[in-house]
Amino acid sequence: MANITVTVTAAQQLSLDWVTADATDWANNAVHERARVASVEITQKLLEHCNTNSIAMATGEAAQLQQAYDLDVILTAAARNAAAADAP
């Protein structure tokens, strides 16, 4: 499990205090929800790839996400950015 730490300025904290009772809880919810949406998107891409290529899809969310990377169905954002930077 990874830990993600976010640091905000005093002004940002004051701003967050106006819109949420607990900025840490709000940030955790935002990260978890974005990860959930990405998981759904990745799983859909994997399902399409596996069906098109007659490949057995892995069982379980973590295994499916790993399979999507292993089969090059998806690339990390860092890898996509690097490829874009190298493109003519």
Phi and psi restraints in degrees (range 20) as a CNS / XPLOR table:
assign (resid 1 and name C) (resid 2 and name N)
       (resid 2 and name CA) (resid 2 and name C) 1.0 -98.1 20.0 2
assign (resid 2 and name N) (resid 2 and name CA)
       (resid 2 and name C) (resid 3 and name N) 1.0 147.5 20.0 2
assign (resid 2 and name C) (resid 3 and name N)
       (resid 3 and name CA) (resid 3 and name C) 1.0 -105.8 20.0 2
assign (resid 3 and name N) (resid 3 and name CA)
       (resid 3 and name C) (resid 4 and name N) 1.0 131.0 20.0 2
assign (resid 3 and name C) (resid 4 and name N)
       (resid 4 and name CA) (resid 4 and name C) 1.0 -116.4 20.0 2
assign (resid 4 and name N) (resid 4 and name CA)
       (resid 4 and name C) (resid 5 and name N) 1.0 124.8 20.0 2
assign (resid 4 and name C) (resid 5 and name N)
       (resid 5 and name CA) (resid 5 and name C) 1.0 -111.1 20.0 2
assign (resid 5 and name N) (resid 5 and name CA)
       (resid 5 and name C) (resid 6 and name N) 1.0 134.0 20.0 2
assign (resid 5 and name C) (resid 6 and name N)
       (resid 6 and name CA) (resid 6 and name C) 1.0 -118.8 20.0 2
assign (resid 6 and name N) (resid 6 and name CA)
       (resid 6 and name C) (resid 7 and name N) 1.0 131.2 20.0 2
assign (resid 6 and name C) (resid 7 and name N)
       (resid 7 and name CA) (resid 7 and name C) 1.0 -112.6 20.0 2
assign (resid 7 and name N) (resid 7 and name CA)
       (resid 7 and name C) (resid 8 and name N) 1.0 132.0 20.0 2
assign (resid 7 and name C) (resid 8 and name N)
       (resid 8 and name CA) (resid 8 and name C) 1.0 -121.7 20.0 2
assign (resid 8 and name N) (resid 8 and name CA)
       (resid 8 and name C) (resid 9 and name N) 1.0 156.1 20.0 2
assign (resid 8 and name C) (resid 9 and name N)
       (resid 9 and name CA) (resid 9 and name C) 1.0 -75.0 20.0 2
assign (resid 9 and name N) (resid 9 and name CA)
       (resid 9 and name C) (resid 10 and name N) 1.0 168.5 20.0 2
assign (resid 9 and name C) (resid 10 and name N)
       (resid 10 and name CA) (resid 10 and name C) 1.0 -60.6 20.0 2
assign (resid 10 and name N) (resid 10 and name CA)
       (resid 10 and name C) (resid 11 and name N) 1.0 -39.5 20.0 2
assign (resid 10 and name C) (resid 11 and name N)
       (resid 11 and name CA) (resid 11 and name C) 1.0 -65.9 20.0 2
assign (resid 11 and name N) (resid 11 and name CA)
       (resid 11 and name C) (resid 12 and name N) 1.0 -40.7 20.0 2
assign (resid 11 and name C) (resid 12 and name N)
       (resid 12 and name CA) (resid 12 and name C) 1.0 -64.3 20.0 2
assign (resid 12 and name N) (resid 12 and name CA)
       (resid 12 and name C) (resid 13 and name N) 1.0 -38.6 20.0 2
assign (resid 12 and name C) (resid 13 and name N)
       (resid 13 and name CA) (resid 13 and name C) 1.0 -63.3 20.0 2
assign (resid 13 and name N) (resid 13 and name CA)
       (resid 13 and name C) (resid 14 and name N) 1.0 -43.5 20.0 2
assign (resid 13 and name C) (resid 14 and name N)
       (resid 14 and name CA) (resid 14 and name C) 1.0 -61.6 20.0 2
assign (resid 14 and name N) (resid 14 and name CA)
       (resid 14 and name C) (resid 15 and name N) 1.0 -39.6 20.0 2
assign (resid 14 and name C) (resid 15 and name N)
       (resid 15 and name CA) (resid 15 and name C) 1.0 -65.1 20.0 2
assign (resid 15 and name N) (resid 15 and name CA)
       (resid 15 and name C) (resid 16 and name N) 1.0 -44.6 20.0 2
assign (resid 15 and name C) (resid 16 and name N)
       (resid 16 and name CA) (resid 16 and name C) 1.0 -64.2 20.0 2
assign (resid 16 and name N) (resid 16 and name CA)
       (resid 16 and name C) (resid 17 and name N) 1.0 -36.6 20.0 2
assign (resid 16 and name C) (resid 17 and name N)
       (resid 17 and name CA) (resid 17 and name C) 1.0 -60.9 20.0 2
assign (resid 17 and name N) (resid 17 and name CA)
       (resid 17 and name C) (resid 18 and name N) 1.0 -25.6 20.0 2
assign (resid 17 and name C) (resid 18 and name N)
       (resid 18 and name CA) (resid 18 and name C) 1.0 -76.2 20.0 2
assign (resid 18 and name N) (resid 18 and name CA)
       (resid 18 and name C) (resid 19 and name N) 1.0 -29.4 20.0 2
assign (resid 18 and name C) (resid 19 and name N)
       (resid 19 and name CA) (resid 19 and name C) 1.0 -105.2 20.0 2
assign (resid 19 and name N) (resid 19 and name CA)
       (resid 19 and name C) (resid 20 and name N) 1.0 -12.3 20.0 2
assign (resid 19 and name C) (resid 20 and name N)
       (resid 20 and name CA) (resid 20 and name C) 1.0 -148.2 20.0 2
assign (resid 20 and name N) (resid 20 and name CA)
       (resid 20 and name C) (resid 21 and name N) 1.0 144.9 20.0 2
assign (resid 20 and name C) (resid 21 and name N)
       (resid 21 and name CA) (resid 21 and name C) 1.0 -74.3 20.0 2
assign (resid 21 and name N) (resid 21 and name CA)
       (resid 21 and name C) (resid 22 and name N) 1.0 -24.3 20.0 2
assign (resid 21 and name C) (resid 22 and name N)
       (resid 22 and name CA) (resid 22 and name C) 1.0 -143.8 20.0 2
assign (resid 22 and name N) (resid 22 and name CA)
       (resid 22 and name C) (resid 23 and name N) 1.0 99.3 20.0 2
assign (resid 22 and name C) (resid 23 and name N)
       (resid 23 and name CA) (resid 23 and name C) 1.0 -63.1 20.0 2
assign (resid 23 and name N) (resid 23 and name CA)
       (resid 23 and name C) (resid 24 and name N) 1.0 -35.7 20.0 2
assign (resid 23 and name C) (resid 24 and name N)
       (resid 24 and name CA) (resid 24 and name C) 1.0 -64.6 20.0 2
assign (resid 24 and name N) (resid 24 and name CA)
       (resid 24 and name C) (resid 25 and name N) 1.0 -45.0 20.0 2
assign (resid 24 and name C) (resid 25 and name N)
       (resid 25 and name CA) (resid 25 and name C) 1.0 -62.7 20.0 2
assign (resid 25 and name N) (resid 25 and name CA)
       (resid 25 and name C) (resid 26 and name N) 1.0 -42.6 20.0 2
assign (resid 25 and name C) (resid 26 and name N)
       (resid 26 and name CA) (resid 26 and name C) 1.0 -61.0 20.0 2
assign (resid 26 and name N) (resid 26 and name CA)
       (resid 26 and name C) (resid 27 and name N) 1.0 -46.2 20.0 2
assign (resid 26 and name C) (resid 27 and name N)
       (resid 27 and name CA) (resid 27 and name C) 1.0 -64.2 20.0 2
assign (resid 27 and name N) (resid 27 and name CA)
       (resid 27 and name C) (resid 28 and name N) 1.0 -42.8 20.0 2
assign (resid 27 and name C) (resid 28 and name N)
       (resid 28 and name CA) (resid 28 and name C) 1.0 -59.6 20.0 2
assign (resid 28 and name N) (resid 28 and name CA)
       (resid 28 and name C) (resid 29 and name N) 1.0 -44.5 20.0 2
assign (resid 28 and name C) (resid 29 and name N)
       (resid 29 and name CA) (resid 29 and name C) 1.0 -62.3 20.0 2
assign (resid 29 and name N) (resid 29 and name CA)
       (resid 29 and name C) (resid 30 and name N) 1.0 -42.3 20.0 2
assign (resid 29 and name C) (resid 30 and name N)
       (resid 30 and name CA) (resid 30 and name C) 1.0 -62.4 20.0 2
assign (resid 30 and name N) (resid 30 and name CA)
       (resid 30 and name C) (resid 31 and name N) 1.0 -44.5 20.0 2
assign (resid 30 and name C) (resid 31 and name N)
       (resid 31 and name CA) (resid 31 and name C) 1.0 -66.5 20.0 2
assign (resid 31 and name N) (resid 31 and name CA)
       (resid 31 and name C) (resid 32 and name N) 1.0 -45.0 20.0 2
assign (resid 31 and name C) (resid 32 and name N)
       (resid 32 and name CA) (resid 32 and name C) 1.0 -63.8 20.0 2
assign (resid 32 and name N) (resid 32 and name CA)
       (resid 32 and name C) (resid 33 and name N) 1.0 -40.0 20.0 2
assign (resid 32 and name C) (resid 33 and name N)
       (resid 33 and name CA) (resid 33 and name C) 1.0 -68.6 20.0 2
assign (resid 33 and name N) (resid 33 and name CA)
       (resid 33 and name C) (resid 34 and name N) 1.0 -39.4 20.0 2
assign (resid 33 and name C) (resid 34 and name N)
       (resid 34 and name CA) (resid 34 and name C) 1.0 -65.9 20.0 2
assign (resid 34 and name N) (resid 34 and name CA)
       (resid 34 and name C) (resid 35 and name N) 1.0 -39.2 20.0 2
assign (resid 34 and name C) (resid 35 and name N)
       (resid 35 and name CA) (resid 35 and name C) 1.0 -63.9 20.0 2
assign (resid 35 and name N) (resid 35 and name CA)
       (resid 35 and name C) (resid 36 and name N) 1.0 -39.7 20.0 2
assign (resid 35 and name C) (resid 36 and name N)
       (resid 36 and name CA) (resid 36 and name C) 1.0 -62.9 20.0 2
assign (resid 36 and name N) (resid 36 and name CA)
       (resid 36 and name C) (resid 37 and name N) 1.0 -44.9 20.0 2
assign (resid 36 and name C) (resid 37 and name N)
       (resid 37 and name CA) (resid 37 and name C) 1.0 -63.3 20.0 2
assign (resid 37 and name N) (resid 37 and name CA)
       (resid 37 and name C) (resid 38 and name N) 1.0 -43.6 20.0 2
assign (resid 37 and name C) (resid 38 and name N)
       (resid 38 and name CA) (resid 38 and name C) 1.0 -61.7 20.0 2
assign (resid 38 and name N) (resid 38 and name CA)
       (resid 38 and name C) (resid 39 and name N) 1.0 -40.0 20.0 2
assign (resid 38 and name C) (resid 39 and name N)
       (resid 39 and name CA) (resid 39 and name C) 1.0 -60.5 20.0 2
assign (resid 39 and name N) (resid 39 and name CA)
       (resid 39 and name C) (resid 40 and name N) 1.0 -42.7 20.0 2
assign (resid 39 and name C) (resid 40 and name N)
       (resid 40 and name CA) (resid 40 and name C) 1.0 -63.1 20.0 2
assign (resid 40 and name N) (resid 40 and name CA)
       (resid 40 and name C) (resid 41 and name N) 1.0 -44.8 20.0 2
assign (resid 40 and name C) (resid 41 and name N)
       (resid 41 and name CA) (resid 41 and name C) 1.0 -61.9 20.0 2
assign (resid 41 and name N) (resid 41 and name CA)
       (resid 41 and name C) (resid 42 and name N) 1.0 -45.3 20.0 2
assign (resid 41 and name C) (resid 42 and name N)
       (resid 42 and name CA) (resid 42 and name C) 1.0 -65.0 20.0 2
assign (resid 42 and name N) (resid 42 and name CA)
       (resid 42 and name C) (resid 43 and name N) 1.0 -44.7 20.0 2
assign (resid 42 and name C) (resid 43 and name N)
       (resid 43 and name CA) (resid 43 and name C) 1.0 -61.0 20.0 2
assign (resid 43 and name N) (resid 43 and name CA)
       (resid 43 and name C) (resid 44 and name N) 1.0 -38.4 20.0 2
assign (resid 43 and name C) (resid 44 and name N)
       (resid 44 and name CA) (resid 44 and name C) 1.0 -64.3 20.0 2
assign (resid 44 and name N) (resid 44 and name CA)
       (resid 44 and name C) (resid 45 and name N) 1.0 -44.2 20.0 2
assign (resid 44 and name C) (resid 45 and name N)
       (resid 45 and name CA) (resid 45 and name C) 1.0 -61.9 20.0 2
assign (resid 45 and name N) (resid 45 and name CA)
       (resid 45 and name C) (resid 46 and name N) 1.0 -41.8 20.0 2
assign (resid 45 and name C) (resid 46 and name N)
       (resid 46 and name CA) (resid 46 and name C) 1.0 -64.2 20.0 2
assign (resid 46 and name N) (resid 46 and name CA)
       (resid 46 and name C) (resid 47 and name N) 1.0 -44.8 20.0 2
assign (resid 46 and name C) (resid 47 and name N)
       (resid 47 and name CA) (resid 47 and name C) 1.0 -58.2 20.0 2
assign (resid 47 and name N) (resid 47 and name CA)
       (resid 47 and name C) (resid 48 and name N) 1.0 -46.2 20.0 2
assign (resid 47 and name C) (resid 48 and name N)
       (resid 48 and name CA) (resid 48 and name C) 1.0 -61.2 20.0 2
assign (resid 48 and name N) (resid 48 and name CA)
       (resid 48 and name C) (resid 49 and name N) 1.0 -44.2 20.0 2
assign (resid 48 and name C) (resid 49 and name N)
       (resid 49 and name CA) (resid 49 and name C) 1.0 -63.3 20.0 2
assign (resid 49 and name N) (resid 49 and name CA)
       (resid 49 and name C) (resid 50 and name N) 1.0 -46.8 20.0 2
assign (resid 49 and name C) (resid 50 and name N)
       (resid 50 and name CA) (resid 50 and name C) 1.0 -64.5 20.0 2
assign (resid 50 and name N) (resid 50 and name CA)
       (resid 50 and name C) (resid 51 and name N) 1.0 -41.9 20.0 2
assign (resid 50 and name C) (resid 51 and name N)
       (resid 51 and name CA) (resid 51 and name C) 1.0 -64.8 20.0 2
assign (resid 51 and name N) (resid 51 and name CA)
       (resid 51 and name C) (resid 52 and name N) 1.0 -42.9 20.0 2
assign (resid 51 and name C) (resid 52 and name N)
       (resid 52 and name CA) (resid 52 and name C) 1.0 -63.9 20.0 2
assign (resid 52 and name N) (resid 52 and name CA)
       (resid 52 and name C) (resid 53 and name N) 1.0 -35.5 20.0 2
assign (resid 52 and name C) (resid 53 and name N)
       (resid 53 and name CA) (resid 53 and name C) 1.0 -107.1 20.0 2
assign (resid 53 and name N) (resid 53 and name CA)
       (resid 53 and name C) (resid 54 and name N) 1.0 12.1 20.0 2
assign (resid 53 and name C) (resid 54 and name N)
       (resid 54 and name CA) (resid 54 and name C) 1.0 50.8 20.0 2
assign (resid 54 and name N) (resid 54 and name CA)
       (resid 54 and name C) (resid 55 and name N) 1.0 50.0 20.0 2
assign (resid 54 and name C) (resid 55 and name N)
       (resid 55 and name CA) (resid 55 and name C) 1.0 -109.7 20.0 2
assign (resid 55 and name N) (resid 55 and name CA)
       (resid 55 and name C) (resid 56 and name N) 1.0 135.5 20.0 2
assign (resid 55 and name C) (resid 56 and name N)
       (resid 56 and name CA) (resid 56 and name C) 1.0 -68.9 20.0 2
assign (resid 56 and name N) (resid 56 and name CA)
       (resid 56 and name C) (resid 57 and name N) 1.0 130.3 20.0 2
assign (resid 56 and name C) (resid 57 and name N)
       (resid 57 and name CA) (resid 57 and name C) 1.0 -83.0 20.0 2
assign (resid 57 and name N) (resid 57 and name CA)
       (resid 57 and name C) (resid 58 and name N) 1.0 138.4 20.0 2
assign (resid 57 and name C) (resid 58 and name N)
       (resid 58 and name CA) (resid 58 and name C) 1.0 -62.1 20.0 2
assign (resid 58 and name N) (resid 58 and name CA)
       (resid 58 and name C) (resid 59 and name N) 1.0 159.3 20.0 2
assign (resid 58 and name C) (resid 59 and name N)
       (resid 59 and name CA) (resid 59 and name C) 1.0 -101.7 20.0 2
assign (resid 59 and name N) (resid 59 and name CA)
       (resid 59 and name C) (resid 60 and name N) 1.0 130.3 20.0 2
assign (resid 59 and name C) (resid 60 and name N)
       (resid 60 and name CA) (resid 60 and name C) 1.0 97.5 20.0 2
assign (resid 60 and name N) (resid 60 and name CA)
       (resid 60 and name C) (resid 61 and name N) 1.0 146.4 20.0 2
assign (resid 60 and name C) (resid 61 and name N)
       (resid 61 and name CA) (resid 61 and name C) 1.0 -58.4 20.0 2
assign (resid 61 and name N) (resid 61 and name CA)
       (resid 61 and name C) (resid 62 and name N) 1.0 -51.2 20.0 2
assign (resid 61 and name C) (resid 62 and name N)
       (resid 62 and name CA) (resid 62 and name C) 1.0 -61.8 20.0 2
assign (resid 62 and name N) (resid 62 and name CA)
       (resid 62 and name C) (resid 63 and name N) 1.0 -41.0 20.0 2
assign (resid 62 and name C) (resid 63 and name N)
       (resid 63 and name CA) (resid 63 and name C) 1.0 -66.3 20.0 2
assign (resid 63 and name N) (resid 63 and name CA)
       (resid 63 and name C) (resid 64 and name N) 1.0 -37.5 20.0 2
assign (resid 63 and name C) (resid 64 and name N)
       (resid 64 and name CA) (resid 64 and name C) 1.0 -68.6 20.0 2
assign (resid 64 and name N) (resid 64 and name CA)
       (resid 64 and name C) (resid 65 and name N) 1.0 -41.3 20.0 2
assign (resid 64 and name C) (resid 65 and name N)
       (resid 65 and name CA) (resid 65 and name C) 1.0 -63.3 20.0 2
assign (resid 65 and name N) (resid 65 and name CA)
       (resid 65 and name C) (resid 66 and name N) 1.0 -43.7 20.0 2
assign (resid 65 and name C) (resid 66 and name N)
       (resid 66 and name CA) (resid 66 and name C) 1.0 -63.2 20.0 2
assign (resid 66 and name N) (resid 66 and name CA)
       (resid 66 and name C) (resid 67 and name N) 1.0 -41.4 20.0 2
assign (resid 66 and name C) (resid 67 and name N)
       (resid 67 and name CA) (resid 67 and name C) 1.0 -61.1 20.0 2
assign (resid 67 and name N) (resid 67 and name CA)
       (resid 67 and name C) (resid 68 and name N) 1.0 -39.1 20.0 2
assign (resid 67 and name C) (resid 68 and name N)
       (resid 68 and name CA) (resid 68 and name C) 1.0 -60.9 20.0 2
assign (resid 68 and name N) (resid 68 and name CA)
       (resid 68 and name C) (resid 69 and name N) 1.0 -40.0 20.0 2
assign (resid 68 and name C) (resid 69 and name N)
       (resid 69 and name CA) (resid 69 and name C) 1.0 -69.5 20.0 2
assign (resid 69 and name N) (resid 69 and name CA)
       (resid 69 and name C) (resid 70 and name N) 1.0 -45.7 20.0 2
assign (resid 69 and name C) (resid 70 and name N)
       (resid 70 and name CA) (resid 70 and name C) 1.0 -60.3 20.0 2
assign (resid 70 and name N) (resid 70 and name CA)
       (resid 70 and name C) (resid 71 and name N) 1.0 -35.6 20.0 2
assign (resid 70 and name C) (resid 71 and name N)
       (resid 71 and name CA) (resid 71 and name C) 1.0 -89.2 20.0 2
assign (resid 71 and name N) (resid 71 and name CA)
       (resid 71 and name C) (resid 72 and name N) 1.0 5.1 20.0 2
assign (resid 71 and name C) (resid 72 and name N)
       (resid 72 and name CA) (resid 72 and name C) 1.0 58.3 20.0 2
assign (resid 72 and name N) (resid 72 and name CA)
       (resid 72 and name C) (resid 73 and name N) 1.0 29.4 20.0 2
assign (resid 72 and name C) (resid 73 and name N)
       (resid 73 and name CA) (resid 73 and name C) 1.0 -69.9 20.0 2
assign (resid 73 and name N) (resid 73 and name CA)
       (resid 73 and name C) (resid 74 and name N) 1.0 -34.5 20.0 2
assign (resid 73 and name C) (resid 74 and name N)
       (resid 74 and name CA) (resid 74 and name C) 1.0 -133.8 20.0 2
assign (resid 74 and name N) (resid 74 and name CA)
       (resid 74 and name C) (resid 75 and name N) 1.0 158.6 20.0 2
assign (resid 74 and name C) (resid 75 and name N)
       (resid 75 and name CA) (resid 75 and name C) 1.0 -126.1 20.0 2
assign (resid 75 and name N) (resid 75 and name CA)
       (resid 75 and name C) (resid 76 and name N) 1.0 155.7 20.0 2
assign (resid 75 and name C) (resid 76 and name N)
       (resid 76 and name CA) (resid 76 and name C) 1.0 -64.4 20.0 2
assign (resid 76 and name N) (resid 76 and name CA)
       (resid 76 and name C) (resid 77 and name N) 1.0 158.0 20.0 2
assign (resid 76 and name C) (resid 77 and name N)
       (resid 77 and name CA) (resid 77 and name C) 1.0 -60.5 20.0 2
assign (resid 77 and name N) (resid 77 and name CA)
       (resid 77 and name C) (resid 78 and name N) 1.0 -37.1 20.0 2
assign (resid 77 and name C) (resid 78 and name N)
       (resid 78 and name CA) (resid 78 and name C) 1.0 -62.4 20.0 2
assign (resid 78 and name N) (resid 78 and name CA)
       (resid 78 and name C) (resid 79 and name N) 1.0 -42.8 20.0 2
assign (resid 78 and name C) (resid 79 and name N)
       (resid 79 and name CA) (resid 79 and name C) 1.0 -66.1 20.0 2
assign (resid 79 and name N) (resid 79 and name CA)
       (resid 79 and name C) (resid 80 and name N) 1.0 -41.2 20.0 2
assign (resid 79 and name C) (resid 80 and name N)
       (resid 80 and name CA) (resid 80 and name C) 1.0 -62.7 20.0 2
assign (resid 80 and name N) (resid 80 and name CA)
       (resid 80 and name C) (resid 81 and name N) 1.0 -42.0 20.0 2
assign (resid 80 and name C) (resid 81 and name N)
       (resid 81 and name CA) (resid 81 and name C) 1.0 -64.8 20.0 2
assign (resid 81 and name N) (resid 81 and name CA)
       (resid 81 and name C) (resid 82 and name N) 1.0 -41.2 20.0 2
assign (resid 81 and name C) (resid 82 and name N)
       (resid 82 and name CA) (resid 82 and name C) 1.0 -64.5 20.0 2
assign (resid 82 and name N) (resid 82 and name CA)
       (resid 82 and name C) (resid 83 and name N) 1.0 -41.9 20.0 2
assign (resid 82 and name C) (resid 83 and name N)
       (resid 83 and name CA) (resid 83 and name C) 1.0 -64.1 20.0 2
assign (resid 83 and name N) (resid 83 and name CA)
       (resid 83 and name C) (resid 84 and name N) 1.0 -39.8 20.0 2
assign (resid 83 and name C) (resid 84 and name N)
       (resid 84 and name CA) (resid 84 and name C) 1.0 -66.0 20.0 2
assign (resid 84 and name N) (resid 84 and name CA)
       (resid 84 and name C) (resid 85 and name N) 1.0 -37.3 20.0 2
assign (resid 84 and name C) (resid 85 and name N)
       (resid 85 and name CA) (resid 85 and name C) 1.0 -68.7 20.0 2
assign (resid 85 and name N) (resid 85 and name CA)
       (resid 85 and name C) (resid 86 and name N) 1.0 -31.0 20.0 2
assign (resid 85 and name C) (resid 86 and name N)
       (resid 86 and name CA) (resid 86 and name C) 1.0 -82.5 20.0 2
assign (resid 86 and name N) (resid 86 and name CA)
       (resid 86 and name C) (resid 87 and name N) 1.0 -15.8 20.0 2
assign (resid 86 and name C) (resid 87 and name N)
       (resid 87 and name CA) (resid 87 and name C) 1.0 -70.7 20.0 2
assign (resid 87 and name N) (resid 87 and name CA)
       (resid 87 and name C) (resid 88 and name N) 1.0 144.6 20.0 2
